[in-house]
Amino acid sequence: MVEWLASYGRSKKNGVTRTLYTKNWQSAQLALEKRMEECGLQVYYDDVGNLFGRLSAIEENATTILTGSHIDTVIDGGKYDGAYGVIAGIIALQFLKEHYGLPKKNIEVVSLCEEEGSRFPMTYWGSGSMTGVKSLEDVQGLTDAQGIPFIEAMQEAGFGKGNYRDPKRNDLDCFIELHIEQGEVLEREQKSIGIVSHIVGQRRYNVTVIGESNHAGTTPMAWRKDAMYTAAELIQHLIQKAKETSPELVATVGQIFTEPNLSNVIPGKTTFSIDIRHSEEHVLDEFCHDVFAQFVSISNKHQTQVTIHNWMNEKPVKMSESLSEISESILTKEQIPFKKMTSGAGHDSQIFGSFCPTSLLFVPSHKGISHSPNEFTRTEDLEKGIQLLIKILYTLAY
């Protein structure tokens, strides 16, 4: 099924490009809709384009156990990211229906319309709409790279017109997301399953250093106010401090721009990005406070000025301990090697985790490669993940 779903949006580089509300996206959702119906599930959409396959409970007014992941991809991405969780959910519900009949609680698999933010500057549109974190107000004025408004794209795809049910949910018992790791920890440590305890908090900043542009040949070194030189020392301090603070803390400078960006002119302005992640809020607080205090000191030493703009501040999200214990019990009994771990990447579980009990489970990614046509997970690892999901859903719903 992985190759089948990847055919909807297959790129020339053998990757997958399936961004929100595009033709490829619509074709994939329609194909999944048909597959869910063939499996005997009750199928429906909500008004933002999330697709659901439902195995209804025997009992009326029962709550709903939700599983699944996102259907959208990055540009030229891999075939497993998100899609695996959707496919696993469909297979699990079909197996449960055929072998055990109707459950005591409703079970639904969801193909979430969007998570990546690869078409519009908006992430977690699917899960955010279901939990009330996102609304139509948040997408007003958003356009893609071609200038197409978000609302227009949504309506052209048939959604956002009130023809489907409101996406906000109040019946969810829990959410279980099966996903590829997108890292190489499980493969390196030869573990089959990762049980996530926390999804890390993320803080992102733009740091701007203002110095003084001047002639590269006639300005003595001692008199310079070099913005690039200051930025280089700030970056060195950031990375060194991250290495000393905690093995789980990561800090990344992924973008840097300098002005006037000429080979014979001392830079007068340099701007760089910072991405900092850790699973504990107090560690992020202390690290950022100490690092940025030192930034000011270093900048003053070089007679430059530094400004720090925080534009993302996502708190760490703890996964459900009781759901994790179910997974641990199953894996221990089956003698399947697993690892308790944190997730350094954001997932829809991050949104659901603040809304209802949530479990995020990983299967290994070969060499840790993801968001790439080279993304790969072995079939036996995919199968172990699905078998675990089936057992979890049976434990919770039957």
C-alpha positions as CSV (number, residue, x, y, z in Angstrom):
1,M,0.0,0.0,0.0
2,V,2.9,2.3,0.6
3,E,3.9,2.3,-3.1
4,W,0.3,2.5,-4.1
5,L,-0.3,5.7,-2.1
6,A,3.1,7.1,-3.2
7,S,1.8,7.0,-6.8
8,Y,-0.4,9.9,-6.0
9,G,2.1,12.7,-6.3
10,R,5.1,10.8,-7.5
11,S,7.9,13.2,-8.6
12,K,10.5,12.8,-11.3
13,K,13.1,12.1,-8.6
14,N,10.9,9.2,-7.3
15,G,9.9,11.2,-4.3
16,V,6.4,12.4,-3.5
17,T,4.9,15.9,-3.7
18,R,1.4,16.1,-2.3
19,T,0.7,19.5,-0.8
20,L,-2.5,20.7,0.7
21,Y,-5.6,20.9,-1.6
22,T,-3.6,20.3,-4.8
23,K,-4.7,17.8,-7.5
24,N,-2.3,15.2,-6.1
25,W,-3.7,15.7,-2.6
26,Q,-7.3,15.4,-3.8
27,S,-6.5,12.2,-5.8
28,A,-4.8,10.6,-2.7
29,Q,-7.7,11.4,-0.4
30,L,-10.2,10.0,-3.0
31,A,-8.1,6.9,-3.3
32,L,-8.0,6.4,0.4
33,E,-11.7,7.1,0.7
34,K,-12.4,4.3,-1.8
35,R,-10.0,1.9,0.1
36,M,-11.7,2.7,3.4
37,E,-15.1,1.9,1.9
38,E,-13.7,-1.4,0.5
39,C,-12.6,-2.3,4.0
40,G,-16.1,-1.9,5.3
41,L,-15.6,1.4,7.2
42,Q,-18.0,4.3,7.4
43,V,-16.3,7.1,5.5
44,Y,-16.7,10.8,5.9
45,Y,-14.9,14.2,5.6
46,D,-14.9,17.2,7.8
47,D,-15.0,20.7,6.4
48,V,-11.3,21.3,6.2
49,G,-10.6,18.0,4.3
50,N,-9.7,15.6,7.0
51,L,-10.8,12.1,5.9
52,F,-12.1,9.5,8.4
53,G,-12.8,5.8,8.2
54,R,-15.0,4.7,11.2
55,L,-15.6,1.3,12.8
56,S,-18.6,2.1,14.9
57,A,-19.1,0.8,18.4
58,I,-21.9,-1.6,19.5
59,E,-22.8,0.8,22.3
60,E,-24.5,4.1,21.6
61,N,-22.8,7.4,22.7
62,A,-19.4,5.7,23.0
63,T,-16.3,7.8,22.8
64,T,-13.9,7.5,19.9
65,I,-10.3,6.1,19.7
66,L,-8.5,7.9,16.9
67,T,-5.4,6.7,15.0
68,G,-3.8,7.9,11.8
69,S,-1.5,10.7,10.6
70,H,-1.1,13.2,7.8
71,I,-1.4,12.7,4.0
72,D,0.5,15.8,2.8
73,T,4.2,15.8,2.1
74,V,7.0,18.3,1.7
75,I,8.2,19.0,-1.8
76,D,9.8,15.9,-3.3
77,G,9.5,14.1,0.1
78,G,9.4,10.5,1.1
79,K,6.7,7.9,0.8
80,Y,6.5,6.9,4.5
81,D,6.3,10.2,6.4
82,G,2.6,10.5,7.5
83,A,1.4,8.1,4.9
84,Y,2.5,5.1,6.9
85,G,0.4,6.1,9.9
86,V,-2.7,6.4,7.7
87,I,-2.1,3.0,5.9
88,A,-1.4,1.3,9.3
89,G,-4.7,2.6,10.7
90,I,-6.7,1.3,7.7
91,I,-5.0,-2.1,7.9
92,A,-5.5,-2.3,11.7
93,L,-9.2,-1.4,11.5
94,Q,-9.9,-3.9,8.7
95,F,-8.1,-6.6,10.7
96,L,-10.1,-5.9,13.9
97,K,-13.4,-5.8,12.0
98,E,-12.8,-9.1,10.3
99,H,-11.5,-10.9,13.4
100,Y,-13.4,-9.4,16.3
101,G,-16.4,-7.6,14.9
102,L,-17.7,-4.3,16.2
103,P,-15.8,-2.7,19.2
104,K,-17.2,-1.3,22.5
105,K,-15.7,2.1,21.6
106,N,-15.7,3.7,18.2
107,I,-12.4,3.4,16.3
108,E,-11.5,5.8,13.6
109,V,-8.6,6.2,11.2
110,V,-7.9,9.7,10.0
111,S,-6.0,10.9,7.0
112,L,-5.2,14.4,8.3
113,C,-5.3,17.0,5.5
114,E,-2.1,18.9,6.4
115,E,0.8,18.9,8.8
116,E,3.9,20.0,6.9
117,G,3.3,23.6,6.1
118,S,4.8,23.0,2.7
119,R,2.3,24.9,0.6
120,F,1.1,27.7,2.9
121,P,2.8,29.2,5.9
122,M,0.6,27.2,8.2
123,T,1.3,23.9,10.0
124,Y,-0.9,21.3,11.7
125,W,-4.0,22.6,9.9
126,G,-5.7,19.2,10.1
127,S,-5.1,18.3,13.8
128,G,-5.3,22.0,14.7
129,S,-8.8,22.3,13.3
130,M,-10.0,19.2,15.1
131,T,-8.7,20.4,18.5
132,G,-9.8,24.0,18.1
133,V,-6.2,25.3,18.0
134,K,-6.7,26.5,14.4
135,S,-9.6,28.2,12.7
136,L,-10.6,30.0,9.5
137,E,-9.4,33.3,11.0
138,D,-5.8,31.9,11.1
139,V,-5.7,31.3,7.3
140,Q,-7.3,34.6,6.2
141,G,-4.8,36.4,4.0
142,L,-2.5,33.4,3.6
143,T,-1.3,32.7,0.1
144,D,1.0,30.1,-1.5
145,A,4.1,30.7,-3.6
146,Q,2.0,31.3,-6.7
147,G,-0.2,33.8,-4.9
148,I,-3.2,31.5,-4.5
149,P,-5.2,32.4,-1.4
150,F,-5.6,29.6,1.2
151,I,-9.4,30.0,1.3
152,E,-9.6,29.9,-2.5
153,A,-7.6,26.7,-2.7
154,M,-9.6,25.1,0.0
155,Q,-12.9,25.9,-1.7
156,E,-11.7,24.8,-5.1
157,A,-10.9,21.4,-3.5
158,G,-14.5,21.3,-2.2
159,F,-14.0,22.2,1.4
160,G,-14.6,25.3,3.6
161,K,-18.1,25.8,2.3
162,G,-20.0,24.2,5.1
163,N,-20.9,21.1,3.1
164,Y,-19.2,18.8,5.6
165,R,-19.3,18.5,9.3
166,D,-17.5,20.9,11.6
167,P,-13.9,19.7,12.2
168,K,-13.9,20.4,16.0
169,R,-14.2,17.2,18.0
170,N,-15.4,16.6,21.5
171,D,-15.8,12.8,21.5
172,L,-12.1,11.7,21.4
173,D,-11.0,9.2,24.0
174,C,-7.4,9.2,22.8
175,F,-5.1,9.6,19.7
176,I,-2.5,7.1,18.7
177,E,0.0,8.0,15.9
178,L,2.3,5.5,14.3
179,H,5.1,7.2,12.4
180,I,8.6,6.7,11.1
181,E,11.3,8.0,13.4
182,Q,12.9,10.4,10.9
183,G,16.1,9.8,12.8
184,E,18.6,7.0,13.2
185,V,18.5,6.2,16.9
186,L,16.3,3.1,16.6
187,E,18.3,1.7,13.7
188,R,21.7,2.3,15.4
189,E,20.5,0.8,18.7
190,Q,18.7,-2.1,16.9
191,K,15.3,-1.4,18.4
192,S,12.1,-2.2,16.6
193,I,9.8,0.4,18.2
194,G,10.2,3.8,19.8
195,I,7.8,4.8,22.5
196,V,7.8,8.6,22.7
197,S,7.6,10.1,26.2
198,H,7.7,13.8,25.2
199,I,7.7,15.8,22.0
200,V,10.4,18.5,22.4
201,G,9.6,22.2,22.8
202,Q,10.9,24.4,20.0
203,R,12.1,28.0,20.2
204,R,13.1,29.8,17.1
205,Y,14.8,33.1,16.8
206,N,16.2,35.6,14.4
207,V,19.3,37.3,15.7
208,T,20.5,40.6,14.1
209,V,23.9,42.1,14.6
210,I,24.4,45.7,13.6
211,G,28.0,46.9,13.1
212,E,29.4,49.4,10.6
213,S,30.1,48.8,6.9
214,N,33.6,50.1,5.9
215,H,36.4,49.6,3.4
216,A,38.0,46.1,3.7
217,G,41.5,47.5,2.8
218,T,41.7,50.8,4.6
219,T,40.1,50.0,8.0
220,P,42.5,48.6,10.6
221,M,41.4,45.5,12.4
222,A,41.4,47.1,15.8
223,W,38.9,49.8,14.6
224,R,36.4,47.6,12.9
225,K,32.8,47.0,14.0
226,D,32.4,43.8,12.0
227,A,28.9,42.3,12.2
228,M,29.9,39.0,10.6
229,Y,32.8,38.5,13.0
230,T,30.5,39.2,16.0
231,A,27.9,36.8,14.6
232,A,30.5,34.1,14.2
233,E,31.5,34.4,17.9
234,L,27.9,34.3,18.9
235,I,27.2,31.2,16.9
236,Q,30.3,29.5,18.3
237,H,29.2,30.3,21.8
238,L,25.7,29.0,21.1
239,I,26.9,25.6,19.8
240,Q,29.5,25.1,22.5
241,K,27.0,25.9,25.2
242,A,24.5,23.5,23.7
243,K,27.1,20.7,23.8
244,E,27.9,21.4,27.4
245,T,24.3,21.7,28.6
246,S,22.6,18.4,27.9
247,P,22.9,15.5,25.4
248,E,19.2,16.0,24.5
249,L,19.4,19.7,23.8
250,V,20.0,20.7,20.2
251,A,20.7,24.1,18.8
252,T,21.0,24.9,15.1
253,V,21.9,27.9,13.0
254,G,20.4,27.1,9.6
255,Q,20.2,30.5,7.9
256,I,22.6,33.4,7.8
257,F,22.5,36.6,5.8
258,T,24.9,39.5,5.7
259,E,24.8,43.0,4.2
260,P,26.1,44.4,2.0
261,N,27.4,40.9,1.1
262,L,30.4,42.2,-0.9
263,S,33.9,40.7,-0.8
264,N,35.6,44.0,-0.3
265,V,33.3,45.5,2.3
266,I,33.2,44.9,6.1
267,P,29.7,43.6,6.9
268,G,27.5,46.2,8.6
269,K,24.6,43.9,9.3
270,T,24.3,40.1,9.8
271,T,21.2,38.1,10.6
272,F,21.0,34.5,11.5
273,S,18.4,32.0,12.6
274,I,18.4,29.9,15.8
275,D,16.4,26.7,16.4
276,I,16.6,25.3,20.0
277,R,14.9,22.1,21.2
278,H,14.5,20.2,24.4
279,S,11.9,18.1,26.1
280,E,11.9,20.2,29.4
281,E,10.7,23.8,29.5
282,H,13.0,24.8,32.4
283,V,16.0,23.6,30.5
284,L,15.0,25.8,27.5
285,D,14.4,28.7,29.8
286,E,17.8,28.5,31.5
287,F,19.7,27.8,28.3
288,C,18.2,30.7,26.4
289,H,18.6,33.1,29.3
290,D,22.3,32.3,29.8
291,V,23.1,32.2,26.0
292,F,21.4,35.5,25.2
293,A,22.9,37.3,28.2
294,Q,26.3,36.3,26.8
295,F,25.3,37.4,23.3
296,V,24.9,41.0,24.7
297,S,28.3,40.8,26.4
298,I,30.0,39.5,23.2
299,S,28.3,42.1,21.0
300,N,29.3,45.0,23.4
301,K,32.9,43.7,23.3
302,H,33.0,44.2,19.5
303,Q,31.2,47.5,19.6
304,T,28.2,46.1,17.8
305,Q,24.5,45.9,18.7
306,V,22.5,42.7,18.9
307,T,18.7,42.2,18.8
308,I,17.0,38.9,19.3
309,H,13.5,38.2,18.0
310,N,11.6,35.1,19.2
311,W,9.1,34.1,16.6
312,M,8.2,30.5,17.7
313,N,7.8,29.2,21.2
314,E,6.2,25.7,21.2
315,K,6.2,24.1,24.6
316,P,7.2,20.5,25.2
317,V,4.2,18.1,25.1
318,K,4.1,15.0,27.3
319,M,2.6,11.8,25.9
320,S,0.2,9.7,27.9
321,E,1.9,7.4,30.4
322,S,-1.0,5.0,30.6
323,L,-1.0,4.5,26.8
324,S,2.8,4.1,26.8
325,E,2.4,1.4,29.5
326,I,0.1,-0.5,27.2
327,S,2.7,-0.5,24.4
328,E,5.5,-1.5,26.9
329,S,3.5,-4.4,28.2
330,I,2.7,-5.7,24.7
331,L,6.3,-5.3,23.5
332,T,7.8,-6.9,26.6
333,K,5.4,-9.9,26.3
334,E,6.3,-10.3,22.6
335,Q,10.0,-9.8,23.4
336,I,10.2,-7.1,20.8
337,P,13.1,-4.6,21.5
338,F,11.9,-1.1,22.1
339,K,13.3,2.2,23.4
340,K,11.7,5.0,25.4
341,M,12.7,8.2,23.7
342,T,11.8,11.8,23.0
343,S,10.8,13.2,19.6
344,G,13.0,16.0,18.3
345,A,10.6,16.7,15.4
346,G,7.0,18.0,15.6
347,H,4.1,15.7,14.8
348,D,0.3,15.9,14.9
349,S,0.6,14.2,18.3
350,Q,2.0,17.5,19.6
351,I,-1.3,19.1,18.9
352,F,-3.5,16.2,20.1
353,G,-1.3,15.7,23.2
354,S,-2.6,18.9,24.8
355,F,-6.2,18.0,23.9
356,C,-6.6,14.3,24.8
357,P,-4.4,11.3,25.9
358,T,-2.0,10.7,23.1
359,S,0.6,8.1,22.1
360,L,3.3,8.6,19.5
361,L,5.1,5.4,18.3
362,F,8.1,5.2,16.0
363,V,9.5,2.5,13.7
364,P,13.1,2.8,12.4
365,S,14.2,5.0,9.5
366,H,17.1,3.7,7.5
367,K,20.1,6.0,8.1
368,G,17.7,8.5,9.6
369,I,16.9,9.9,6.2
370,S,13.5,11.6,5.8
371,H,11.8,14.4,3.8
372,S,13.7,12.8,0.9
373,P,13.1,10.4,-2.0
374,N,15.6,8.1,-0.2
375,E,13.4,7.8,2.9
376,F,13.1,4.1,3.7
377,T,11.8,1.7,6.4
378,R,12.1,-2.1,6.1
379,T,9.0,-4.1,5.6
380,E,9.5,-6.1,8.7
381,D,9.7,-2.9,10.8
382,L,6.5,-1.6,9.2
383,E,4.8,-4.8,10.0
384,K,5.9,-4.8,13.6
385,G,4.4,-1.3,14.0
386,I,1.1,-2.3,12.5
387,Q,0.9,-5.5,14.7
388,L,1.5,-3.3,17.8
389,L,-1.1,-0.8,16.7
390,I,-3.7,-3.7,16.3
391,K,-3.0,-5.0,19.8
392,I,-3.2,-1.5,21.3
393,L,-6.5,-0.8,19.6
394,Y,-7.9,-4.2,20.7
395,T,-6.9,-3.5,24.3
396,L,-8.5,-0.1,24.3
397,A,-11.7,-0.8,22.3
398,Y,-12.7,-4.4,22.8
